Amino acid sequence: MKCPGQDSRYWDGEAVFDAPCPYCGVEIEFFKDDATRKCPGCGKKVLNPRTDFGCASYCPYAEQCLGELPPGLIAGRQELLVDRVAVEMKKYFGDDFRRIGHATKVARYVGDIGRLLAETGEDEGYNPAVASICGYLHDIGIREAERKFDSSAPKYQHQEGPPVAREILERLGANPGLVNEVCEIISHHHTPKGDDSINFRVLYDADLIVNVDEERGDGRFPPEKLASMLEKSFLTKAGPRVAEKVWRLTGD
């Protein structure tokens, strides 16, 4: 079925219009269903200024429908996907508020660490959408692990998490490359391999921050142990900076 907004049977007198090229000012004739037009003056590709790209933020067929998507829209699609993954995680865990809270905090600290990567020179290859989605879904295998093995041990989470994450992401129309990377990270998120991507390392550090913070109340982490962890346990340079604030080891 053709999208009604793009079907010429529903067009009115505003379906064909002129708009100035933002680069050279020459008037460009647009049809309502044009995603872009080549400027007859300067030859540059110009986006249709009246196109509503709202559906393209989530539609898995957006690239086929609209052609090459602008960078801003691609970023918007990823941000929306992250938000929808957060909703799906909460639906999946239902009334298990402890695990929902844990995943939400990990995703929050993923964002905090990610924003520092450029300062620490670690931002090469970083994809905030991949890392944030991993934050929300890293423990998504716990429920199946407990159902099948009566255990939440990491090896069972690593085994059961990727299929659940893949089903969620594919249902939301995520890019296959993103799906594969997220599932690969989830499949060993407790156990670094030594050559892990920056997306893995950011998730690992964020999860460590939350795990330690959740366990501090029982006295297992005296100040000297926390100081040692800041030096030796993190995989990024940005991670300890966030940990210091979360663990309240700094006055900033």
N, C-alpha and C positions, 0 to 999 in steps of 0.2 A: 504494500500500500504506500502510495506517495504521501509525504508529509503535506497536510492541507495548506500549510503556510507557504509551501513552495509550488503548489499546484496552480497553474495559470487560470483554471476555471474559477478560482475564487478571487482573482485579482480585480482591483479597481483602477481608477485613473492615476493613482500614485505608483503603479507598478513599474513605470519607466520614468527615470528622473536624471537630472544632471547634477554633478557635484564637482567642486574644484579639487584638482590634484594637490595634496598637502605638500608636495615637493616643488612643483613649478607653477601651480595655479591654473593650468589648462583645464577646461571643463571636460569631464568624463561622463559618458552616458552609461548609466547602470540599469540593468533589469533587476527586478526585485529578487530573483533567485540567483543572481551573481554573487559568489563569495568574494571574488576579486575581479578587477579589470586592469589591463595594461594601459597605462597613460599614453595617449597619442602624442603628447608633447615630449616627455622625458624618457618614456619607455619603462618606467618602474611599475611594479605590481602594486596596486592600491586596493585596500580592503573596502568592501561595500560599507559605507558609513551607516546605513540603515538596517544592516543585517542583525538580527537578534541571535547571538550565539549561545543563548541560555541552554538549549537542549544539548548543544555540543559539549557542555561541561560534563555530561554524564553518559551520553550515547556512545556505545562501543563502535558504531559505524560512522562516527563524526568525520573521520579522515576521508572515508570514501565519499561521503555526502558533500563535504565542503572543500575537499582538496587539501593542500598544505595548510595546516593550522598555524596561526600566529603564535609566537612564543608566549605572549601573555595568556592566551587561551589555554595553551598546553599546561602552563603553571596552574591556572585556575582549575583545570580538570583534575590535576593531581591533588590540589588542596581539597576539592570536593570529595574525591575518592577517599582521602584520609578521614574526612568527617563521616562518610558513610560507613567506613570500616569500624570507626569508633561506635557507631550505633549498632552495627551487627555484632560486635563483641559484647556489648551490654545485653542485647537480646539473647545471645548464645548462653551467657552465664546466668541470665535470669535474676533470681534473688540472691545470688552469691556475691554479695556486695564487697566482701573482702577481696575477691579476685578482680572484680571490676575496678575497685579502688587502686589495687596494685598496678594493673595494666595502665590505668589512666595516669598514675604518677610516673611510671616508666616513660610513657609517651611524652609527658611534660618535660622530663629531664633530658630526653633525647633532643627535644627542641632547644633547651637551654645549652646543652653541649654543642649542638650543631651551630648555634649562633656565634660560638667562640672559635670555631675551627679556622676561620680565615686569619684570626689574630695569632693562632699558634702554628700556622702554616700547614694545617692538616686537611684542608678542604678539597684537595684534588680527588675527584671521583665521588664526592659525597652527593647523595641524592636524598634530600630531606623527606620526600614522600616514602621512599623505601624504608628509611630508618624509622619514621613515625609509625608506619603501618606495622613494622616489626615490633615496635613498642606496644601497640595495642594487641597484637596477636601472638607474641612470643610464648605465652603460656597457654595458648588455646587448646593444646593437647592434654591438659591435666584431666579434664573430665573423662575423656576416653581412656586415659591411662588408668585412672582409678576404677573405671567400670570393668575394664578387661583384666587388669593385673592387681587390682586393689593396692595400687602404689602410685605415688606421684614422683617417683625417682626420675632424675634427669633423662636416663636412657629411654624410659617409656614416653616421657614428654617429647623427646626428640623424634621418636618413632611415630607417635600419634598426632603430633601437631601439624605437620605439613599437609596431610590430606584434608584436614578441617579448614586450614587456612586457604588452600587451593580452591576448595568448593566455594568459600565466601568470596574470594577475589574474582574468580571466573564468573560467578553469578552477578557481580557488580560490573562486569565488563572491563576488568583491568587488563592492561597490556601484558601479553605473555611473558615478555622479558622481565617485567616487574614481578609478576607472579612467581616465576622461577627463582629470582633472586631472594625474594622474601621467604619462600619455602626452604631454600638452601640454608639461609641464616637460621631459621627456626629449628632446622634439623640438628643443629649442634650449638645452640645459643649459650649453653652452659660451659662449653669446652672449646676454647680457642685452638686453632690449628697452627698458629704462628705466622701465617701469610694471609690473614683475613683482611677483607675489605674494610674501608673506613666506615661503611654503613654497619657492618658487624661490630666493629670496635666501639662505635658510639652506643649501640644498643647494649652491648656488654657492660659498659661503664654505667649507663643509666640504670640498668637492672641491679648492678652492684650497689649503687647509691641507695636505691629503694630497699633492697634486701637488708642492708646494714641498718638503715634508719628504722626499719620495722622491728629489728631485733635488739636495738639499743636499750629498750626498756627493761630487759631482764639482766642487765649488768654484764653481758658478755663482751662488751666493747669499751673497755676503759680508754681514757684519752691516749695513752701511749700506743695502744693497739691501733687506734684510728690513725694516729700519725704515721705509723709504719705502713698501713694500708695505702695512705695517700702517696707514699713513695714507691711502693712495689706492686700494688694490685691492679692499677688502671692501665688500660691499653691506649689511651689518648692523653695528650698533655692538657686538653681542655677538661677532661673528666674530674681531676682533683680540684679544679677551681670551683666547679659546681658543687662537688661533695663538701668542700669546706663550708659553704653557705648552708647547705641542707642539713649537715651535721652540726651546724652552729659552732664551728671552730674558728670563725672570723667575725669581726664586728661589722663587716660591710653589709 
